[in-house]
Amino acid sequence: MLAQEIENLVNRSYGSDPKYTEIMAGVPEDYKQIKTLRDLLEINYKIVGAKEQLRRNLILKIKSKNTKYHGIIGFDDDVIPSLDRAILSCHDMILVGQIGQAKTRIAQTIAETLLSPMPVIKGSITNDCPMDLPPANLISLLEDKENPMTIPKFYVDGDSVEKIRNNKLDTPIHWVDGKHRFKYVLATPDISVKDLVGQIDAIKITKKGTEMYEIESYSPGQLMQAKHGLFCIDELPVLDTRKQVALLSVLQEGRFTTGAYPVIFEPKTVFFATANPIDYTHSGKIIEPLYDRLKSHIQTHYPKSINDEMLIIIQEAKISRSFIPIFILKILTRIVQSARSSNEINQDKGVSVRMGVHSLELLVGEAERTRSLTHDILAIPRPCDMFSITQSVKYELAELDNTAENRTKILKSLISNAVKETSLEYLNGLDSDVLDQIKKEFIGKSFQVSQAILETNSAQTSYDNQLKNFNSLLNLITSVSKKVTTEQENFVKETKKHEISSDALLITENTQNELKAGVVELVLDGLCWIEPKILDRKEGAYVAS
């Protein structure tokens, strides 16, 4: 193509309205067919900034009543409205909350669901779009002329410049989604200013023979790697003052420089920070100018309802082929939520949702270890497995010495209370005549319970064989099983509303026996707590009280 034709194409593209219909902010309806710089110029492609992408895509979701933040549960009444307001206002923001309150998850979800796909020069680590360049600069590259840059400013990195020079209008581009334009940085003492803003790379200077202050000598830091995306710095108060100052100019002016390098960088990113309430409120932890320029400060919290916490646990747990009874999820959730209200546990540190998530993973592992692998059956946790979660304890003690022994002692109490509350829930409203009949059945008899005993097999101790001697108990277990089935089915409907996989919750023929065994244990535990008390547990067996 002749130089004049190139100039006309570029100038017309930059100066004319887009020739496409958007399906998201800045995304042509046939965007997957747009594969070269020429394609972008011919449709008069226009970059939509990251904050404007979030705003416009959120508006689309609100109007269409689609889910805005997939996987974010329990924040509908407070956190989500705050996020909506901040995004609609194009704010940078800080999320303040204790560990395990989905702060980082929120930032990542926003990047994945509200950032539009963008055309990026293939292979660029700084998400370079050809339209980042002013038209005069792009024309110069396409015509192999000197760069007309009047001020030292980073538009695209040196590799992208070379690709445009070498490939001209056939420069390949690919569409990068929001997930891959999300940059997460954990604030730790070893994070340097250079990690954030980049540096002059002596190796590049040596290998390429470039001058120290040419753009080709620059190695981008985390901020530029998040260009056109979302930059999330976790635990901002941990970052020392000098590094916070490096971030300040990004929030203040949308640009920064690095050291003595006389080049202006514009990351064009959405800025998210997270903080623990203790550090957030501590004077001097976040420098005042940075604190002030994070325009929205949003408080997060732990799940307030048992149902929300159960949904989060089943959503986040990484479990192998298994079935999770609803009452096991209830017990786990009550353990975690009771820990959050315990005076014996340090509430300043918090009790993370991850305690419940990791505990469920351990319960599945315990079911595999004790029954599933040996007998080639589906792994289904039961109440008798519950004490295996000791190794997932993540809290600190407030009054007692913070030893493993003391933490375990408190956890055992939490487990006992959670099993009690959950089992009594299923025995609520039980007729006194039924209780009397069960008590009579236990006179001179016992019911053995163990992790190793199955619900049904040829062994005399199987739960099925033992129940033959307890007709009234069997009727009660059958009744409770119906309640469990109904609850399980209703909970599956809840997971589907939140687009959570329900594979581990579906009752099938393979789940029947071990599920019934779990109900047997649950009912027997409840009969030890009910008033008047019916049973006692002694050395792995239930006997008449």
C-alpha positions in Angstrom: 0.0 0.0 0.0 1.3 3.5 -0.9 2.3 5.9 1.9 -0.7 8.2 1.1 -3.1 5.3 1.2 -1.7 4.3 4.6 -2.1 7.8 5.9 -5.6 8.1 4.6 -6.6 4.8 6.1 -5.2 5.6 9.6 -6.5 9.2 9.7 -10.0 8.1 8.5 -10.1 5.3 11.1 -9.1 7.5 14.0 -11.3 10.4 12.9 -14.5 8.5 12.0 -17.2 6.8 14.0 -17.0 3.1 14.5 -18.5 0.9 11.8 -19.7 -1.9 14.1 -22.4 -2.8 16.6 -21.2 -3.5 20.1 -22.1 -6.6 22.1 -20.1 -5.3 25.1 -18.3 -2.1 25.7 -15.9 -1.7 22.8 -16.5 -5.2 21.4 -17.7 -5.6 17.8 -20.3 -8.3 17.3 -18.0 -10.2 15.0 -14.8 -9.5 16.9 -13.4 -13.0 16.6 -13.1 -12.4 12.9 -11.0 -9.3 13.4 -7.4 -10.6 13.4 -5.1 -7.9 12.0 -4.3 -4.3 12.4 -5.8 -3.7 9.0 -9.1 -5.2 10.2 -9.1 -2.8 13.2 -8.5 0.2 11.0 -11.2 -0.7 8.5 -13.9 -0.8 11.1 -12.6 2.4 12.8 -12.0 0.5 16.1 -12.1 2.7 19.2 -10.6 1.8 22.5 -12.9 1.9 25.5 -11.0 2.5 28.8 -11.1 -0.1 31.5 -13.2 1.9 33.9 -15.7 2.8 31.2 -15.8 -0.9 30.2 -16.8 -1.8 33.8 -19.4 0.9 33.9 -21.0 0.2 30.6 -21.0 -3.6 31.0 -22.5 -3.3 34.5 -25.2 -1.1 33.1 -26.0 -3.8 30.5 -26.2 -6.5 33.2 -28.4 -4.3 35.4 -30.8 -3.6 32.5 -30.9 -7.2 31.4 -31.2 -8.4 35.1 -28.2 -10.8 34.5 -25.9 -11.9 37.3 -23.4 -9.2 37.8 -20.8 -10.9 40.0 -20.7 -14.7 39.6 -19.7 -16.6 42.7 -20.1 -13.7 45.1 -22.6 -14.9 47.7 -24.1 -13.3 50.8 -23.4 -9.6 49.9 -26.6 -8.7 48.1 -27.8 -6.2 50.7 -24.7 -4.2 51.3 -21.4 -5.0 49.5 -22.9 -5.5 46.0 -24.8 -2.2 46.0 -21.6 -0.5 47.1 -19.7 -2.1 44.3 -22.3 -1.1 41.8 -22.1 2.5 43.0 -18.3 2.6 42.8 -18.2 1.0 39.3 -20.9 3.3 38.0 -18.9 6.3 39.4 -15.6 4.9 37.8 -13.9 4.8 41.2 -10.7 3.1 42.2 -11.5 1.3 45.5 -10.3 -0.5 48.6 -12.1 -3.5 50.0 -11.7 -3.7 53.8 -12.4 -6.9 55.6 -10.9 -9.8 57.6 -9.3 -12.9 56.0 -11.5 -15.1 53.9 -14.1 -12.5 53.1 -13.8 -12.8 49.3 -12.0 -9.5 48.8 -9.6 -10.7 46.1 -12.3 -12.9 44.7 -14.5 -9.8 44.2 -11.7 -8.0 42.3 -11.0 -11.1 40.1 -14.7 -11.6 39.4 -15.1 -8.0 38.3 -12.2 -8.4 35.9 -13.6 -11.6 34.5 -17.2 -10.6 34.1 -17.2 -6.8 33.5 -14.0 -6.2 31.5 -14.5 -6.5 27.7 -12.3 -8.5 25.4 -9.7 -6.2 23.8 -7.6 -6.4 20.7 -3.9 -6.8 21.7 -0.8 -7.1 19.5 -0.1 -10.8 19.7 2.5 -11.6 22.3 2.4 -8.3 24.1 2.9 -8.6 27.9 1.6 -5.0 28.4 -1.7 -5.6 26.5 -0.7 -3.2 23.7 -3.5 -2.3 21.4 -2.3 -0.6 18.1 -4.8 2.2 18.9 -2.7 3.0 22.0 -0.5 4.8 19.5 -1.4 8.3 18.3 -2.2 8.3 14.5 1.1 10.1 13.6 3.1 7.5 15.5 1.3 4.6 13.9 1.7 6.0 10.4 5.4 6.4 11.0 5.8 2.8 12.0 3.8 1.6 9.0 6.0 3.7 6.7 9.3 2.9 8.4 9.9 6.5 9.4 11.4 7.9 12.5 9.1 8.1 15.5 7.6 11.7 15.7 7.4 11.5 19.5 7.7 15.0 21.0 7.7 13.9 24.6 9.1 10.6 25.9 6.0 8.6 26.5 5.2 4.9 26.6 2.5 3.9 24.2 3.4 0.3 23.4 6.5 -1.6 24.3 9.6 -2.1 22.0 8.5 -5.6 20.9 5.1 -4.3 19.8 6.8 -1.5 17.9 9.0 -4.1 16.0 6.0 -6.2 15.2 4.2 -3.3 13.6 7.3 -2.3 11.7 7.8 -5.8 10.4 4.2 -6.8 9.7 2.7 -3.5 8.8 -1.1 -3.8 8.3 -0.9 -7.5 8.7 0.3 -7.2 12.3 -1.6 -10.0 14.1 -3.8 -9.2 17.0 -5.8 -11.4 19.3 -8.6 -10.6 21.7 -7.6 -10.8 25.4 -10.4 -11.2 27.9 -10.6 -9.6 31.3 -9.4 -12.6 33.1 -6.1 -12.3 31.5 -5.9 -8.6 32.1 -6.2 -9.0 35.8 -2.9 -8.6 37.7 -2.8 -9.6 41.4 0.1 -8.5 43.7 0.4 -9.5 47.3 2.0 -6.7 49.3 5.1 -8.3 51.0 8.3 -6.8 52.2 10.2 -8.1 49.2 8.1 -6.3 46.7 10.2 -3.5 45.3 9.3 -0.2 43.6 10.8 -1.7 40.4 8.5 -4.6 40.6 5.6 -2.2 40.5 6.7 0.4 38.0 9.3 -1.5 36.0 13.0 -0.7 35.4 15.7 -0.1 32.8 17.0 -3.5 31.9 20.8 -3.6 31.5 20.5 -7.0 29.7 18.2 -5.4 27.0 20.7 -2.5 26.6 23.5 -5.0 26.1 21.7 -7.4 23.8 19.9 -4.9 21.6 22.5 -2.1 21.7 19.8 0.4 22.7 20.4 3.6 24.5 19.6 3.7 28.2 16.7 6.0 27.8 15.1 4.5 24.8 11.8 2.6 25.2 13.4 -0.7 24.1 15.5 -0.7 27.3 12.4 -0.8 29.6 11.2 -3.9 31.3 7.6 -3.4 32.4 6.5 -3.8 36.0 3.2 -5.1 37.4 1.3 -1.9 36.7 2.1 -1.8 33.0 1.3 -5.5 32.8 -2.2 -4.7 34.0 -2.7 -2.1 31.2 -6.3 -1.9 30.1 -7.1 -4.2 33.0 -7.6 -4.4 36.7 -4.6 -4.1 39.1 -5.3 -5.6 42.5 -2.8 -5.1 45.4 -3.6 -7.3 48.3 -3.0 -6.0 51.9 -2.1 -2.5 50.8 -1.2 -1.3 54.4 1.7 -3.8 54.5 3.4 -1.9 51.6 5.9 0.5 52.9 5.6 4.3 52.4 8.0 4.6 49.5 6.2 1.9 47.5 2.8 3.5 48.3 4.1 6.8 46.9 4.9 5.0 43.6 1.2 4.0 43.4 0.0 7.5 44.4 0.8 9.1 41.0 -1.2 6.4 39.2 -4.3 7.3 41.2 -3.5 11.0 41.2 -2.6 11.6 37.6 -3.1 8.2 35.8 0.6 8.1 35.0 4.0 7.5 36.6 7.7 7.6 35.9 10.4 5.2 37.0 13.6 6.4 38.6 15.6 8.8 36.4 14.0 7.3 33.3 12.5 10.3 31.5 9.5 8.4 30.1 5.8 8.9 31.1 3.8 5.7 31.6 0.0 5.5 31.6 -1.2 2.1 32.7 -4.9 2.9 32.0 -5.9 0.4 34.7 -8.6 0.1 37.3 -7.0 0.1 40.7 -8.2 -2.2 43.5 -6.7 -2.6 47.0 -7.6 -4.8 49.9 -6.9 -4.3 53.6 -7.5 -6.0 57.0 -9.5 -3.7 59.3 -6.7 -3.7 61.9 -4.1 -2.4 59.5 -6.7 -0.1 57.7 -7.5 1.8 60.9 -3.9 2.0 62.2 -2.5 5.5 61.7 0.2 5.7 59.1 -0.4 2.3 57.6 -1.8 3.8 54.4 -0.3 7.2 53.5 -3.0 9.9 53.7 -2.9 11.0 50.0 -3.2 7.4 48.8 -6.0 6.8 51.3 -7.8 9.8 50.1 -7.5 9.0 46.4 -9.0 5.5 46.8 -12.4 7.0 46.2 -14.6 4.2 47.4 -13.9 2.3 50.7 -16.1 -0.8 50.9 -16.5 -3.0 54.0 -16.9 -6.7 53.5 -18.1 -9.3 56.1 -18.4 -13.0 56.7 -21.6 -14.8 55.5 -24.5 -13.9 57.8 -26.7 -17.0 57.2 -26.0 -20.7 57.4 -27.4 -21.1 53.8 -25.0 -18.6 52.3 -22.0 -20.1 54.1 -23.0 -23.6 52.9 -23.2 -22.3 49.3 -19.8 -20.8 49.6 -18.3 -24.0 51.0 -19.7 -26.2 48.3 -18.7 -23.7 45.7 -15.1 -23.4 46.8 -14.2 -26.9 48.0 -12.0 -29.0 45.8 -13.3 -32.4 46.3 -12.9 -35.7 44.5 -15.8 -38.0 43.5 -18.1 -37.9 46.5 -21.5 -37.0 47.9 -22.0 -34.4 50.6 -25.1 -34.7 52.8 -26.9 -31.4 53.6 -26.6 -32.1 57.4 -22.8 -32.4 57.1 -22.7 -28.9 55.5 -24.9 -27.6 58.3 -22.6 -29.0 60.9 -19.5 -27.6 59.3 -21.2 -24.2 58.9 -22.3 -24.1 62.5 -18.8 -24.9 63.6 -17.3 -22.0 61.6 -20.0 -19.5 62.6 -19.8 -20.5 66.3 -16.0 -20.0 66.1 -16.7 -16.4 64.9 -18.8 -15.6 67.9 -16.6 -17.4 70.5 -15.0 -15.3 73.2 -12.1 -17.8 73.4 -11.1 -17.1 69.8 -9.3 -13.9 68.6 -11.9 -12.2 66.6 -9.5 -9.4 65.4 -7.8 -12.0 63.3 -11.1 -13.5 62.1 -12.2 -17.0 61.2 -12.0 -17.5 57.5 -14.6 -19.1 55.3 -11.7 -21.3 54.2 -11.8 -23.1 57.5 -15.2 -24.6 56.4 -13.9 -25.2 52.8 -10.8 -27.0 53.9 -12.7 -29.0 56.5 -15.1 -30.3 53.9 -12.1 -31.4 51.8 -10.7 -33.2 54.8 -14.0 -34.9 55.6 -14.1 -36.3 52.0 -10.5 -37.5 52.5 -11.4 -39.1 55.8 -14.4 -40.9 54.2 -12.1 -42.2 51.5 -9.4 -43.3 54.0 -11.8 -45.2 56.3 -14.5 -46.6 54.0 -14.6 -45.6 50.4 -11.3 -46.9 49.2 -11.4 -50.2 51.1 -15.0 -51.1 50.1 -15.0 -49.4 46.7 -17.9 -47.2 47.5 -18.6 -43.5 47.0 -17.0 -41.2 49.6 -19.7 -39.8 51.8 -18.8 -38.0 55.0 -20.7 -38.9 58.2 -20.9 -37.3 61.6 -18.5 -39.8 63.0 -15.8 -38.4 60.7 -16.2 -34.8 62.0 -13.2 -34.9 64.4 -10.8 -35.4 61.5 -11.0 -31.7 60.7 -8.7 -30.7 63.5 -5.8 -30.1 61.1 -7.9 -27.4 59.3 -8.1 -25.1 62.3 -6.9 -21.6 61.3 -8.0 -19.4 64.2 -5.9 -18.0 67.1 -7.0 -18.1 70.7 -7.8 -14.9 72.6 -7.3 -15.9 76.3 -5.7 -19.3 76.5 -2.2 -20.0 75.2 -2.4 -20.4 71.5 -1.2 -24.0 71.5 -2.4 -26.9 69.2 -3.7 -28.6 72.3 -5.9 -25.7 73.4 -7.1 -25.0 69.8 -8.1 -28.7 69.5 -9.9 -28.6 72.8 -12.0 -25.7 71.7 -12.7 -27.2 68.3 -14.0 -30.4 69.9 -16.4 -28.3 71.9 -17.5 -26.4 68.7 -18.0 -29.7 66.9 -20.0 -31.2 69.7 -22.3 -28.2 69.9 -22.8 -28.1 66.1 -23.7 -31.8 66.0 -26.1 -31.2 68.9 -27.8 -28.3 67.3 -28.1 -29.9 63.8 -29.3 -33.3 65.1 -31.9 -31.7 67.3 -33.1 -29.7 64.4 -34.1 -32.9 62.6 -35.8 -34.3 65.8 -37.8 -31.2 66.5 -41.5 -31.9 67.3 -40.9 -35.6 67.9 -43.9 -37.3 69.6 -43.1 -38.4 73.2 -44.7 -41.8 72.5 -42.0 -42.4 69.8 -39.3 -41.5 72.3 -40.7 -43.9 74.9 -40.8 -46.7 72.4 -37.2 -46.1 71.3 -36.1 -46.0 74.9 -37.8 -49.4 75.6 -36.1 -50.9 72.6 -32.7 -50.0 74.0 -33.2 -51.7 77.3 -30.5 -54.4 77.5 -29.3 -53.5 74.0 -26.7 -51.3 72.4 -26.1 -49.8 68.9 -22.5 -49.8 67.8 -21.2 -46.8 65.7 -17.9 -46.5 64.0 -16.2 -44.9 61.0 -15.4 -48.4 59.7 -19.0 -49.8 60.0 -21.0 -49.7 56.8 -24.8 -49.2 56.6 -25.3 -52.5 54.9 -23.2 -55.6 54.3 -23.0 -59.1 55.7 -21.4 -58.1 59.0 -23.5 -58.4 62.1 -22.5 -54.9 63.1 -23.7 -53.2 59.9 -26.2 -50.5 60.7 -28.8 -52.3 58.6 -28.4 -55.5 60.6 -28.5 -53.7 63.9 -31.6 -51.7 63.0 -33.5 -55.0 62.7 -33.6 -55.0 66.5 -34.9 -51.4 66.7 -38.2 -51.0 64.8 -39.2 -47.7 66.3 -35.7 -46.3 65.7 -35.8 -47.5 62.1 -39.2 -45.7 61.6 -37.7 -42.5 63.0 -34.6 -42.8 60.7 -36.9 -43.3 57.7 -38.8 -40.2 58.6 -35.6 -38.1 59.1 -34.3 -39.4 55.8 -37.3 -38.0 54.0 -36.6 -34.6 55.6 -33.0 -34.8 54.5 -33.9 -35.8 51.0 -36.3 -32.8 50.7 -33.7 -30.4 52.1 -31.0 -31.8 49.8 -33.2 -31.3 46.7 -34.0 -27.7 47.8 -30.4 -26.9 48.3 -29.5 -28.3 44.9 -32.0 -25.7 43.5 -30.2 -23.0 45.4 -26.8 -24.0 43.9 -28.3 -23.8 40.4 -29.5 -20.2 41.0 -25.9 -19.3 41.8 -24.5 -21.4 38.9 -22.6 -23.7 41.4 -21.9 -27.3 40.5 -24.3 -29.6 42.3 -22.7 -32.9 41.2 -21.6 -33.7 44.8 -25.1 -33.0 46.1 -27.3 -35.2 43.9 -28.9 -38.2 45.6 -28.5 -41.3 43.4 -28.7 -45.1 43.9 -25.0 -45.1 44.8 -25.5 -42.6 47.7 -28.4 -44.3 49.4 -26.6 -46.6 51.9 -23.9 -44.3 53.2 -26.4 -41.4 53.3 -28.7 -43.6 55.5 -25.7 -44.4 57.7 -25.1 -40.7 58.2 -28.7 -40.2 59.1 -28.5 -43.1 61.6 -25.5 -41.4 63.4 -27.3 -38.0 63.3 -30.4 -39.4 64.9 -28.5 -41.4 67.5 -26.6 -38.2 68.5 -29.8 -36.3 68.7 -31.4 -38.8 71.0 -28.4 -38.2 73.4 -29.3 -34.5 73.5 -33.1 -34.5 73.4 -35.1 -33.7 76.5 -35.9 -36.0 78.2 -32.6 -37.7 77.3 -33.1 -41.1 75.7 -29.5 -42.4 75.0 -25.9 -42.2 76.2 -22.8 -42.8 74.1 -20.3 -45.1 75.7 -17.2 -46.5 74.1 -18.5 -46.3 70.5 -21.9 -47.6 71.3 -25.3 -46.0 72.1 -27.1 -47.4 75.2 -30.3 -46.5 77.1 -29.9 -43.5 79.3 
